[in-house]
């Protein structure tokens, strides 16, 4: 019998979620509302529209789950569409 690693692969998380989570962590020192605004501004400025749309689609689907700041940023982005 072999041991099987059941931990989720980092590659199973969509890249937009990984990158958004990194932004969320970098801005953790800010109040949540301000951090969400900053994350949304960064995404609007630097991410391609298809990446922004993918993040909003993930928010709407509810999977994989987003951190609270990233979810708030995605809601802000969804409101801009």
C-alpha positions, 0 to 999 in steps of 0.5 A: 500500500502506498501513501497518497498525498491528499493535500490540494495542489497549489496548481489547483487554485486558479492563478487569479485567486493566487495573485489576488490572495497575494495582494490581499496579504500585502495589504493586510495592514490596512483596514479591510474596506481600504484594502479592498479598494486598493486591491480592486484598483491594482487589478483594474490597472494591471490585470487583463480584462479576461483575468478580471472577468475570471475573478468576478466569475469565481466570486459569483460561483463561490468556488474556490472561496475567496478571502474577505478582502479579495471577495470585496474587491471582486464585488467592487469590480463586478459593480464596474461591469 
